[in-house]
């Protein structure tokens, strides 16, 4: 795990303010953030050019990576419960910083004309079913389906 991020001391509120400003400066509207730190989730949504965009963050995944790399032991000068709580709190800060930098990189790529909004944001567009396109497409066999010539679609929508 990158110590650069793990060592962050930026409060969650400051990261959220920075993220909101990035999105507003980009021209998006209808910004909203929902957090449920008990189950380790954070959702950021906004509207861009009439399309709902959603980013989801799972803090528990960050915690797991850190705890696998540096598990609690009796030399930690704290109880296992205290250690896990520290990891949980820091994982929230890390997750928010990573999200801010990820969104910033995506928006800069669009701003500088490196990619179109659809090329960058497509996986994060929300479908009519309330799921992101990435969630709709994610299946255990996605790679196989994409690489199978019988499954590839031609430009007119017909199977090859």
C-alpha positions in Angstrom: 0.0 0.0 0.0 1.4 3.4 -0.9 2.7 5.1 2.2 2.1 8.4 0.4 -1.6 7.9 0.8 -1.6 5.9 4.0 0.2 8.7 5.8 -2.4 11.3 4.9 -3.6 13.6 7.6 -6.2 15.4 5.4 -9.5 15.3 7.2 -12.4 13.7 5.4 -14.4 16.9 5.4 -11.6 18.8 3.6 -11.4 16.0 1.0 -15.1 16.1 0.5 -15.1 19.9 0.1 -12.2 19.6 -2.5 -14.1 16.9 -4.4 -17.3 19.0 -4.5 -15.4 22.0 -5.8 -13.7 19.9 -8.5 -17.0 18.6 -9.7 -18.7 22.0 -9.6 -15.8 23.6 -11.5 -16.1 20.9 -14.1 -19.7 22.0 -14.8 -21.5 19.2 -13.1 -24.7 19.8 -11.1 -26.8 18.1 -8.5 -23.9 17.0 -6.4 -24.6 14.6 -3.5 -22.6 12.4 -1.1 -23.9 9.6 1.0 -21.7 7.9 3.6 -22.3 4.9 5.7 -19.0 4.4 7.6 -20.5 1.5 9.6 -20.5 -0.7 6.5 -17.6 1.1 5.0 -19.3 2.6 2.0 -19.2 6.1 0.4 -21.2 7.1 -2.7 -20.6 10.4 -4.6 -23.1 11.3 -7.3 -23.5 14.2 -9.7 -25.2 15.1 -12.9 -23.1 15.8 -16.0 -24.6 16.8 -19.2 -27.9 15.2 -18.2 -26.3 11.9 -17.2 -26.2 10.7 -13.6 -22.6 9.8 -12.5 -21.8 7.7 -9.4 -18.6 6.8 -7.8 -18.6 4.2 -5.0 -15.9 3.6 -2.5 -15.5 0.6 -0.1 -13.3 1.5 2.8 -13.3 -2.1 4.1 -11.2 -3.1 1.1 -8.6 -0.5 2.0 -8.7 -1.8 5.6 -8.2 -5.4 4.5 -5.2 -4.5 2.4 -3.5 -2.7 5.3 -4.3 -5.4 7.9 -2.9 -8.1 5.6 0.3 -6.1 5.1 0.5 -5.0 8.8 -1.6 -7.3 11.0 -2.0 -6.5 14.7 0.5 -8.1 17.1 1.3 -7.7 20.8 4.1 -5.2 20.0 1.7 -2.6 18.7 1.3 -0.8 22.1 -2.5 -1.0 21.9 -5.2 -3.6 21.9 -6.2 -5.3 18.7 -9.6 -3.4 18.9 -7.8 -0.1 19.2 -5.5 -1.0 16.3 -8.4 -2.0 14.1 -10.2 1.3 14.9 -7.1 3.3 14.0 -6.8 1.4 10.7 -10.6 2.0 10.0 -10.3 5.7 10.7 -7.2 6.1 8.5 -8.7 4.0 5.8 -11.6 6.6 5.5 -9.1 9.4 5.0 -7.1 7.4 2.5 -10.2 6.4 0.5 -11.3 10.0 0.3 -7.9 11.2 -0.9 -7.7 8.5 -3.5 -11.2 9.3 -4.7 -10.4 13.1 -4.9 -7.2 12.4 -7.0 -8.9 9.8 -9.2 -11.8 12.1 -10.0 -9.4 15.0 -10.5 -7.3 13.0 -13.0 -10.4 11.9 -14.9 -11.7 15.5 -15.1 -8.4 16.9 -16.2 -8.1 14.3 -19.0 -11.5 15.5 -20.2 -10.6 19.2 -19.8 -7.3 18.8 -21.8 -9.1 16.9 -24.5 -7.2 13.6 -24.0 -10.5 11.8 -23.7 -14.2 12.5 -24.1 -16.5 12.5 -21.1 -18.1 9.3 -22.3 -14.7 7.6 -22.6 -13.8 8.5 -19.0 -17.2 8.5 -17.2 -19.0 5.7 -19.0 -18.4 3.0 -16.4 -19.8 5.4 -13.8 -23.0 6.5 -15.6 -26.1 5.3 -13.8 -28.6 3.2 -15.7 -32.4 3.2 -15.5 -32.0 0.3 -13.1 -30.0 2.4 -10.6 -26.8 0.6 -11.2 -23.6 1.9 -12.9 -22.7 0.6 -16.3 -19.7 -1.1 -14.8 -22.0 -2.9 -12.4 -24.3 -3.9 -15.2 -21.4 -5.3 -17.2 -19.4 -6.9 -14.5 -19.8 -10.7 -14.6 -17.2 -13.4 -13.7 -16.9 -14.3 -17.4 -16.8 -10.8 -18.9 -13.2 -11.3 -20.2 -14.2 -14.5 -21.9 -17.3 -12.9 -23.5 -15.3 -10.0 -24.8 -12.6 -12.1 -26.3 -14.9 -14.7 -27.9 -15.3 -13.7 -31.5 -18.8 -15.2 -31.6 -19.9 -12.8 -28.9 -18.5 -9.6 -30.4 -21.0 -7.3 -32.0 -20.6 -5.5 -35.3 -21.3 -1.8 -35.5 -24.9 -2.3 -36.5 -25.7 -4.5 -33.5 -25.6 -7.8 -35.3 -23.5 -10.7 -33.9 -20.5 -11.5 -35.9 
